[in-house]
Amino acid sequence: MKYIKSYIFLTLMVVSLVGCKVDDLKDDVNDLKDRVTLMEEQVKLLNDNVEVLSYVLDPQQKTINGVKPSDDNTQFTITLSDGSTMTLTVGKPGKVEQPTISVDENGYWVVNGIFTGVKAEGKEGSTPEIPEFRVHDGAWQFRFGEDGEWKPVEGGNIGGGSLGDQIFESAKVDGDKFVITLANDGGTYELPIVSQLSCEINKDMVGADGYIEFQPGETKNFKVKITGTPLAPVYPSGWRAELEKLDSADENGYNYQLVVYAPEQTSASSLANVVASNISEISVRVNKDVFWAVDKINVKLPKVYDSNYARFLDGATLSINGYEFSKESLDIDDDQKIHIVTGNTEISGSGVYFVKEDNITFTYNLENTNSVDYLVIVPYDDTNRRSKLTVQKQVYLNKFFICQNVDIEYTASSSYVLCLQPGTPVDVIMNNCNVSGLVAGSGFAMPQIEGEVSLEKFSAVSCNFNIDKDISTKTLYVITGMNCGTLEFVNNIVYRSFTLSSSSLNMKIYNGKTKENEFEIASLIFNNNTIVGLESNTTAMVYAKLIGAIDINNNIFWNTEMGANSMFIRYMNNMQDPSKATGGNNIGYSGTNKKTFKVFFTDSGSNIVCPPTFSNSIADFQKSDIFNVDDANSFNTTTGVFIPTAAYSSYGAQR
């Protein structure tokens, strides 16, 4: 490789606004616009030519497929064998301040005489880093890589006012060669033009980081455009790749298919040998005579962690009920708020707690002047460790409440477990949690100020809600008084464990009508739940001004002591698009006291109708054989165990 020993001068420009007479202001502004445009052109010209220079120094096994000169032979569009293009502009003097680019005798970039420590040639199997330039606050700056830090070019103030470049003295197409002469005695290079040699992999799946991520064992196909003789792909240990010729080229000229097989991955240790060499390239090689064309893709598997804690601390996402969250999404900028918990803990503020031992008790006793942005309690790893959260005072919540494998016990004598604060929409996510102690006349989640708080998502999956306090005289609400984006209630058991003191019982999962306001649900998902011993003797268990979409399937509603006719869903306005209501197979038993239950409230007087896909039959809730109520092992209002008989095993919560 021949290195450039001489300095390459860069043309610099000055942007100035002169003139003190009002009559001259328009001309001055136009002149400024012209100079700014000139500066933008200079920056682009410089970066384009540095890219070409980098290719001259290290072609990376890419050949020139074609060169198209401009009419005046001062600019050349170069197409490489991988389908990418570069632009070379032949130099002209311009007016310069003398910042310089060079490559020293060891092949390192030197910018304005300062050693950068960055190689102009890529290491084997890697792409070389190319300096990028810009003008900022009247001075040149440079960096390496899209995420690199911009650094000032020493002595790189803008000077002159004419567009120029002195990297390339001349360039021309000479038969099957592209001849380039570098300025300042930098030498002449003859680059072969091989028109019938190309290798281009379609990179539509490449992510922002330059990689294509595979799941373990996944197979992906990539279109490839090949002219010449292909060889077998090159791939890293553990991976596999095959090149298949298509019967005919598609409309874009792709005539081959690259099939890539990711390695299986079961644990962090099983992947150690695969990634030890840090090789992540899959290459396709094509040959013609003595020339080669190579294109490649960078591939990776998801990083493997040995715990939820390690994953979260590293900035990766965790997922509960399909809801993904990370340090970034929770807006955590202090790792000291991320805890490994091995003993009983009193919560003192916002925090993420990873439970590493069984039977740990968290205590929440903050005053209402101390709100929390996020309260997250999840297992340390994949073991099914349970913990307990004793809420002694209402949680004033700003953004996120996320719990998994947590027994949530509310011990206060009034109000709701969560009081959502005005501002950012709140997410409440619970998985495999047991909720108890909810207070009659209150419930689980309320807004501090109606109309200024909304739930982005409320998701409860595989949870138990034990209504263990008498609500015979007052209504209990799981959610009340705020709009909800997605209300997801799946595989839960909601049951009454207290003895009725009267025949009146009013329990609502969502209350969208208060004394002053009405609220909506964008999407209601209510599948495979078991509700025992509860009813809503006014309106419905889900009562909203409007529900945008409904999916309700395979639920069991069982109450042999109903005090009034009841229903599950009531909206004040019919669905705007009834086709967005899906589901069926909802069953139950309403006892023998002639009280009825149905899924949807209807009213001919106000023209409130059931979506057409539902039968809404009362008969669906007269099935007395859903449970064997005499078997305490399968039907128990004390322990919350409700296992349907074999004929109804696919209904209700699947435990």
C-alpha positions in Angstrom: 0.0 0.0 0.0 1.3 3.4 -0.9 0.7 6.0 1.8 0.2 9.7 1.2 3.1 11.5 2.8 2.2 15.1 1.8 -0.5 17.3 3.4 -3.8 17.8 1.6 -5.0 21.4 1.9 -8.7 22.0 2.5 -10.6 25.0 1.2 -12.1 27.1 3.9 -14.7 29.8 3.7 -15.8 32.7 5.8 -19.4 33.7 6.5 -19.8 37.3 7.3 -22.6 39.8 7.4 -21.5 43.4 6.7 -23.3 46.6 6.0 -24.8 49.1 8.2 -27.3 50.7 5.9 -30.9 49.6 5.8 -30.9 49.8 2.1 -28.1 47.3 1.8 -29.6 44.8 4.2 -31.4 42.7 1.5 -28.2 42.4 -0.5 -26.3 41.4 2.7 -28.8 38.7 3.5 -28.7 37.3 0.0 -24.9 37.3 0.2 -25.1 35.4 3.5 -27.4 32.8 2.0 -24.9 32.3 -0.9 -22.0 31.9 1.5 -23.9 29.4 3.7 -24.8 27.4 0.6 -21.2 27.5 -0.4 -20.1 26.3 3.0 -22.6 23.4 2.9 -21.3 22.4 -0.6 -17.7 22.6 0.7 -18.5 20.2 3.6 -20.2 17.7 1.3 -17.4 17.9 -1.2 -14.8 17.3 1.5 -16.6 14.3 3.0 -17.3 12.8 -0.4 -13.7 13.0 -1.4 -12.4 11.7 1.9 -14.7 8.6 1.3 -13.1 8.1 -2.1 -9.6 8.6 -0.6 -10.4 5.9 2.0 -11.4 3.5 -0.8 -8.2 4.2 -2.7 -6.2 3.3 0.5 -8.3 0.2 1.3 -10.8 -1.1 -1.2 -12.2 -3.7 1.2 -12.5 -6.3 -1.6 -14.8 -4.1 -3.6 -14.1 -3.4 -7.2 -15.3 -0.5 -9.3 -18.2 -1.6 -11.5 -18.5 1.6 -13.4 -17.6 5.3 -13.5 -19.8 8.1 -14.9 -18.0 11.5 -15.5 -19.8 14.8 -15.5 -20.0 16.7 -18.8 -16.9 18.8 -17.8 -15.0 15.9 -16.4 -14.7 17.5 -13.0 -16.9 15.2 -11.1 -17.1 11.4 -11.2 -19.9 9.0 -9.9 -18.3 5.7 -9.0 -20.4 2.6 -8.6 -18.8 -0.3 -6.6 -19.4 -4.0 -6.9 -21.7 -4.0 -3.8 -24.1 -1.4 -5.5 -22.9 1.5 -3.4 -21.8 4.8 -5.0 -19.2 7.5 -4.3 -18.6 10.9 -5.8 -15.1 12.3 -6.6 -14.6 15.9 -7.4 -11.4 17.0 -9.1 -9.5 19.5 -7.1 -9.1 23.2 -7.8 -7.1 25.8 -5.8 -9.8 27.7 -3.8 -8.8 29.9 -0.9 -7.5 28.0 2.1 -6.3 28.4 5.7 -4.1 25.3 5.7 -5.7 22.7 7.9 -4.5 19.4 6.6 -5.3 15.7 6.3 -2.5 13.1 5.8 -1.7 9.5 6.5 1.5 8.8 8.2 4.1 6.1 7.4 2.3 3.6 9.7 -1.1 4.1 8.0 -2.8 6.4 10.6 -4.9 9.4 9.8 -3.4 12.7 10.7 -5.6 15.8 10.8 -3.9 19.2 10.7 -0.7 17.6 11.9 -2.3 15.9 14.9 -2.0 12.2 15.2 -5.5 10.6 15.5 -4.7 7.1 16.4 -7.2 5.8 13.8 -6.0 3.5 11.0 -6.8 4.4 7.4 -6.9 0.7 6.7 -9.4 -1.6 8.3 -8.3 -4.5 10.3 -8.9 -7.9 8.8 -12.6 -8.5 8.5 -13.5 -4.9 9.5 -14.3 -1.7 7.7 -11.9 1.2 8.0 -13.0 4.3 9.9 -13.3 7.5 7.7 -13.0 11.0 9.1 -16.1 13.1 8.7 -16.0 16.9 8.6 -18.4 19.7 9.3 -18.3 23.5 10.0 -19.6 24.5 13.4 -19.6 28.1 14.8 -17.2 29.2 12.1 -14.6 26.4 12.5 -13.9 23.0 11.0 -14.6 19.9 13.2 -14.1 16.2 12.5 -15.1 12.9 14.0 -14.8 9.1 13.3 -18.0 7.2 13.1 -21.7 8.3 13.5 -21.5 8.2 17.3 -18.0 9.7 17.5 -17.3 13.0 19.3 -16.9 16.1 17.1 -13.4 17.5 17.7 -12.1 20.9 16.5 -9.5 21.0 13.7 -6.6 22.9 15.2 -6.3 26.2 13.3 -9.4 25.3 11.3 -11.2 28.6 11.3 -13.2 29.4 8.2 -11.2 31.4 5.6 -11.6 32.5 2.0 -14.9 32.4 0.1 -14.5 30.0 -2.9 -15.3 26.4 -3.2 -12.2 24.2 -3.6 -10.6 20.9 -3.0 -7.0 19.8 -3.2 -7.2 16.1 -2.5 -7.3 15.0 -6.1 -5.3 16.7 -8.8 -6.9 14.8 -11.7 -9.1 11.8 -12.6 -10.0 10.1 -15.8 -11.5 7.0 -17.3 -8.8 5.3 -19.4 -10.4 2.2 -21.0 -11.0 -0.3 -18.3 -9.1 1.7 -15.7 -10.0 4.7 -13.5 -6.8 6.8 -13.1 -6.6 9.0 -10.1 -3.8 11.4 -9.3 -3.5 12.8 -5.8 -2.6 16.4 -5.2 0.7 17.5 -3.7 2.7 14.7 -5.2 0.6 12.1 -3.5 1.0 9.6 -6.4 -1.1 8.1 -9.2 -3.4 5.1 -8.8 -4.8 3.0 -11.6 -8.0 1.3 -10.4 -9.5 -1.5 -12.5 -13.1 -1.1 -13.8 -14.7 -4.5 -13.9 -18.1 -4.0 -15.3 -19.3 -7.7 -15.2 -18.4 -8.3 -11.6 -20.9 -7.4 -8.8 -22.0 -8.7 -5.4 -24.8 -6.8 -3.7 -26.7 -8.2 -0.6 -30.0 -6.5 0.0 -29.7 -4.8 3.4 -33.3 -3.8 4.1 -33.2 -5.7 7.5 -30.1 -3.9 8.8 -30.8 -2.1 12.0 -29.6 1.4 13.1 -26.5 -0.2 14.7 -25.5 -1.8 11.4 -26.4 -5.3 12.5 -29.2 -7.7 11.7 -30.4 -9.4 14.9 -31.5 -13.0 14.9 -33.4 -14.9 17.5 -31.7 -18.2 18.5 -32.3 -20.9 15.8 -33.9 -18.4 13.5 -33.5 -18.5 9.7 -33.6 -15.4 7.5 -33.4 -15.0 3.7 -31.6 -12.2 1.9 -31.8 -11.3 -1.8 -28.4 -11.0 -3.5 -27.4 -9.5 -6.9 -24.5 -11.4 -8.4 -22.5 -11.0 -11.7 -19.6 -13.4 -11.9 -18.8 -16.7 -10.3 -19.9 -17.0 -6.6 -18.1 -19.0 -4.0 -19.6 -20.5 -0.8 -20.4 -17.8 1.8 -18.1 -17.3 4.7 -19.7 -17.2 8.2 -18.7 -17.2 11.9 -18.5 -20.3 14.1 -21.9 -21.5 15.2 -23.7 -19.9 12.3 -24.5 -21.4 8.9 -25.1 -19.7 5.5 -26.0 -21.0 2.0 -26.2 -19.3 -1.3 -29.0 -20.4 -3.7 -29.5 -19.4 -7.3 -33.0 -18.3 -8.2 -34.8 -19.6 -11.2 -34.9 -16.0 -12.6 -33.9 -12.6 -11.4 -36.6 -10.4 -9.9 -37.6 -6.9 -11.1 -34.6 -5.4 -9.2 -32.0 -7.8 -10.7 -31.6 -10.0 -7.6 -30.8 -13.4 -8.9 -29.6 -15.3 -5.8 -30.8 -15.9 -2.2 -28.6 -16.0 0.9 -30.0 -18.2 3.6 -28.6 -17.6 7.1 -29.2 -19.9 10.0 -28.6 -18.6 13.5 -27.1 -20.9 16.2 -29.3 -22.3 18.9 -28.8 -20.6 22.2 -30.0 -21.9 25.5 -27.9 -20.0 28.0 -25.1 -17.5 28.4 -22.5 -20.2 28.7 -23.7 -22.1 25.7 -23.0 -19.1 23.5 -19.5 -18.5 24.8 -17.6 -20.4 22.1 -19.8 -18.9 19.4 -19.0 -15.3 20.2 -15.5 -15.7 21.6 -13.8 -14.5 18.4 -16.1 -11.5 18.1 -16.7 -12.4 14.4 -20.1 -11.3 13.3 -19.8 -11.0 9.5 -21.3 -13.2 6.8 -19.6 -12.6 3.5 -20.6 -13.5 -0.1 -17.6 -13.6 -2.5 -17.8 -13.4 -6.3 -14.9 -14.0 -8.7 -14.1 -12.9 -12.3 -10.6 -13.7 -13.6 -8.1 -12.2 -11.1 -10.7 -9.8 -9.6 -13.0 -10.3 -6.6 -16.1 -8.6 -5.3 -17.2 -9.1 -1.7 -20.3 -8.0 0.2 -21.2 -8.7 3.7 -23.8 -8.4 6.4 -23.2 -8.0 10.2 -25.3 -10.4 12.3 -25.8 -10.9 16.0 -27.8 -12.8 18.5 -29.5 -11.0 21.4 -27.1 -10.6 24.3 -27.6 -13.3 26.9 -27.9 -12.4 30.6 -27.9 -14.6 33.7 -30.6 -12.6 35.5 -33.3 -10.0 35.0 -31.2 -7.7 37.1 -28.2 -7.9 34.8 -30.3 -7.4 31.8 -32.0 -4.3 33.1 -28.8 -2.8 34.5 -27.2 -3.2 31.1 -30.0 -1.1 29.5 -31.8 -4.0 27.9 -35.6 -4.4 28.1 -37.7 -6.6 30.4 -41.1 -7.8 29.4 -44.2 -8.5 31.6 -47.5 -9.2 30.0 -45.9 -8.2 26.7 -45.2 -4.8 28.1 -41.5 -3.9 27.6 -39.7 -1.5 29.9 -36.1 -0.5 30.5 -34.0 2.1 32.3 -34.5 4.4 29.3 -38.3 4.0 29.2 -38.6 4.5 33.0 -36.2 7.5 32.6 -33.8 6.1 35.2 -30.5 8.1 35.3 -29.2 6.8 38.6 -28.3 3.1 39.0 -28.5 3.5 42.8 -32.3 3.3 42.4 -31.9 -0.3 41.0 -31.7 -2.7 43.9 -31.0 -6.4 44.6 -33.2 -7.4 47.5 -32.4 -10.2 49.9 -34.3 -9.0 53.0 -37.3 -7.1 54.2 -37.3 -3.6 52.7 -39.0 -0.3 53.5 -39.6 1.7 50.3 -38.3 5.2 50.5 -39.0 6.5 47.0 -38.9 5.6 43.4 -37.1 2.3 42.8 -36.7 -0.9 40.9 -36.4 -3.9 43.2 -35.1 -7.3 42.0 -36.2 -10.0 44.5 -33.5 -12.6 45.1 -34.9 -14.4 48.1 -38.4 -15.8 48.9 -40.8 -14.4 51.4 -39.5 -10.8 51.4 -41.8 -8.1 52.6 -41.8 -4.6 51.2 -43.5 -1.9 53.2 -44.8 1.3 51.6 -45.6 4.0 54.2 -44.7 7.3 52.5 -46.6 10.5 53.1 -48.8 11.8 50.3 -46.3 14.6 49.8 -43.8 12.0 48.6 -44.9 10.8 45.2 -43.0 8.1 43.2 -42.2 8.1 39.5 -41.9 4.4 39.4 -42.3 1.4 41.7 -41.2 -1.8 40.2 -40.9 -5.2 42.0 -39.9 -8.2 39.9 -38.0 -11.4 40.4 -34.2 -11.3 40.2 -34.1 -14.2 37.7 -36.5 -16.8 36.2 -37.1 -18.5 39.5 -40.7 -18.1 40.8 -39.8 -16.1 43.9 -42.7 -14.4 45.6 -42.7 -11.3 47.7 -45.2 -9.2 49.6 -45.9 -5.5 49.3 -47.7 -4.1 52.3 -49.2 -0.8 51.4 -49.9 1.1 54.6 -50.5 4.5 52.9 -51.8 5.3 49.5 -49.2 5.3 46.7 -49.0 8.6 45.0 -47.8 7.5 41.6 -46.5 9.6 38.7 -45.7 7.1 35.9 -45.1 3.4 36.4 -46.3 0.6 38.8 -45.0 -2.8 37.7 -45.2 -5.9 39.9 -44.6 -9.6 39.2 -45.1 -12.5 41.7 -46.1 -10.0 44.4 -48.8 -10.3 47.1 -50.2 -6.7 47.3 -52.0 -6.2 50.7 -53.6 -2.8 51.3 -53.8 -2.2 55.1 -55.1 1.4 55.2 -58.7 1.9 56.3 -59.7 4.2 53.4 -59.1 5.3 49.8 -57.4 3.5 46.9 -54.1 1.7 46.7 -52.9 3.9 43.9 -53.5 7.6 43.5 -52.4 8.6 40.0 -50.9 12.1 39.7 -51.6 14.6 36.9 -49.1 14.8 34.0 -47.6 11.9 32.1 -50.1 9.0 31.3 -49.5 6.2 33.8 -48.9 2.4 33.2 -50.0 -0.2 35.7 -48.7 -3.7 35.0 -49.3 -6.8 37.2 -48.5 -10.4 36.6 -49.1 -13.3 39.0 -50.0 -11.0 41.8 -52.5 -11.4 44.6 -54.4 -8.3 45.6 -56.3 -8.0 48.9 -57.5 -5.5 51.4 -59.4 -3.2 49.0 -61.7 -0.8 50.8 -65.4 -0.5 50.2 -66.3 2.8 48.6 -62.8 2.9 47.1 -60.6 0.3 45.3 -57.3 0.0 43.5 -56.6 3.0 41.2 -58.0 6.5 41.2 -56.9 9.9 39.8 -55.9 12.7 42.1 -57.6 15.1 39.8 -60.3 13.9 37.4 -59.8 15.0 33.8 -56.0 15.5 34.4 -54.9 11.9 34.7 -55.1 9.0 32.3 -54.1 5.4 32.2 -52.0 4.6 29.2 -52.3 0.9 30.0 -53.7 -1.2 32.9 -52.7 -4.8 32.5 -53.5 -7.6 35.0 -52.6 -11.1 33.9 -52.8 -14.3 36.1 -53.7 -12.3 39.2 -56.1 -12.9 42.0 -58.3 -10.1 43.4 -59.6 -11.2 46.8 -62.5 -9.0 47.8 -62.1 -9.7 51.5 -63.8 -6.7 53.0 -67.6 -6.2 53.1 -68.7 -4.1 50.2 -72.4 -4.8 50.7 -73.3 -1.1 51.3 -70.6 0.6 49.2 -69.3 0.2 45.7 -65.8 -1.1 45.1 -63.9 0.0 42.0 -60.7 -1.5 40.5 -60.3 1.6 38.3 -62.3 4.7 38.4 -62.6 8.3 37.1 -60.1 8.4 34.2 -59.6 7.5 30.5 -57.8 4.3 29.8 -55.9 3.5 26.6 -55.7 -0.3 27.0 -57.5 -2.2 29.8 -56.1 -5.8 29.7 -57.6 -8.2 32.1 -56.6 -11.8 31.3 -56.5 -15.1 33.2 -57.5 -13.5 36.5 -59.7 -14.7 39.4 -61.8 -12.1 41.1 -63.8 -13.4 44.0 -65.6 -12.6 47.2 -64.3 -14.2 50.4 -66.5 -12.4 52.9 -70.1 -13.3 53.9 -72.8 -11.0 52.5 -74.5 -8.8 55.1 -77.2 -7.7 52.6 -78.4 -8.7 49.2 -76.9 -5.5 47.6 -73.5 -5.8 46.0 -71.9 -3.4 43.6 -68.4 -4.1 42.2 -66.9 -2.5 39.1 -63.7 -3.3 37.3 -63.9 0.0 35.5 -66.1 3.0 36.4 -66.2 5.6 33.6 -69.0 7.8 35.0 -68.6 10.0 38.1 -70.7 12.8 39.3 -69.0 15.3 37.1 -67.3 13.5 34.2 -67.5 10.6 31.8 -64.5 8.5 30.6 -63.6 6.2 27.8 -61.6 3.0 27.1 -59.8 2.8 23.8 -59.3 -1.0 23.9 -60.8 -3.6 26.4 -59.3 -7.1 26.4 -61.1 -9.4 28.8 -60.3 -13.1 28.3 -60.3 -16.3 30.5 -61.2 -14.7 33.7 -63.2 -16.2 36.6 -65.5 -13.9 38.6 -67.1 -15.5 41.6 -69.7 -14.1 44.1 -69.7 -10.6 42.7 -72.1 -8.4 40.6 -72.8 -4.9 39.7 -76.3 -4.0 40.7 -76.1 -0.6 39.0 -74.9 0.0 35.5 -72.2 -2.8 34.8 -68.9 -4.2 35.9 -67.3 -2.2 33.0 -69.1 1.1 32.6 -67.7 3.6 30.1 -68.8 6.5 28.0 -67.3 4.8 24.9 -65.2 1.7 24.2 -63.3 1.7 21.0 -62.5 -2.0 20.7 -63.6 -5.0 22.7 -62.2 -8.6 22.9 -64.0 -10.7 25.4 -63.7 -14.5 25.4 -64.1 -17.6 27.6 -65.0 -15.9 30.9 -66.9 -17.4 33.8 -69.3 -15.2 35.8 -70.6 -17.1 38.9 -72.9 -15.7 41.6 -75.7 -17.7 43.2 -76.7 -14.8 45.5 -77.4 -12.1 43.0 -79.5 -9.2 44.4 -80.3 -7.6 41.1 -80.1 -8.2 37.3 -76.5 -7.5 36.3 -74.3 -7.2 33.2 -70.6 -7.0 32.4 -70.3 -4.2 29.8 -72.2 -1.0 29.5 -71.3 2.0 27.3 -73.2 5.3 27.1 -72.5 5.5 23.3 -72.6 2.7 20.8 -69.3 1.5 19.4 -68.3 3.6 16.4 -67.1 0.5 14.6 -69.0 -2.6 15.9 -66.6 -4.9 13.9 -64.0 -4.1 16.5 -66.0 -6.1 19.1 -64.8 -9.8 19.0 -65.2 -12.8 21.2 -67.7 -15.2 22.6 -68.0 -18.3 24.8 -68.7 -16.4 27.9 -70.7 -18.4 30.4 -71.9 -18.4 34.0 -74.5 -19.0 36.6 -76.8 -16.5 38.2 -78.5 -18.8 40.7 -82.1 -19.7 41.3 -83.5 -16.4 42.5 -84.6 -15.3 39.1 -81.9 -12.6 38.7 -80.2 -12.6 35.4 -76.8 -11.8 34.0 -75.7 -11.0 30.4 -72.5 -9.6 28.8 -73.8 -6.4 27.3 -76.3 -3.8 28.5 -78.9 -2.9 25.9 -81.7 -0.3 25.9 -84.1 0.2 23.1 -85.2 3.6 24.5 -81.7 5.1 24.2 -80.8 2.8 21.2 -77.9 1.2 23.0 -77.3 -2.1 21.2 -75.1 -5.1 21.6 -72.4 -5.6 18.9 -73.8 -7.9 16.2 -71.2 -10.7 16.7 -72.5 -11.4 20.2 -75.7 -13.4 21.1 -75.9 -11.7 24.5 -78.1 -14.6 25.7 -79.2 -14.8 29.3 -79.3 -18.6 28.8 -75.4 -18.6 28.7 -75.5 -17.7 32.4 -77.8 -20.5 33.6 -75.2 -23.3 33.7 -75.2 -24.7 37.2 -72.7 -27.5 36.4 -69.6 -25.2 35.7 -68.2 -26.0 39.1 -68.5 -28.8 41.6 -69.3 -26.6 44.6 -69.2 -29.5 47.0 -65.5 -30.2 46.3 -63.4 -27.8 48.4 -60.3 -28.7 46.4 -61.8 -27.3 43.2 -64.2 -24.6 44.5 -63.1 -22.7 47.6 -64.0 -19.1 48.4 -61.5 -19.0 51.2 -58.4 -20.0 49.2 -59.6 -18.6 45.9 -59.4 -21.9 44.0 -62.0 -22.3 41.3 -61.4 -25.2 38.9 -64.2 -25.8 36.3 -65.5 -29.3 35.6 -64.1 -31.2 32.6 -66.8 -30.0 30.2 -65.8 -26.4 30.9 -62.1 -26.7 31.4 -61.2 -24.2 28.6 -63.3 -21.5 30.3 -62.2 -19.1 33.0 -58.7 -18.7 34.5 -56.3 -21.4 33.3 -54.2 -22.3 36.4 
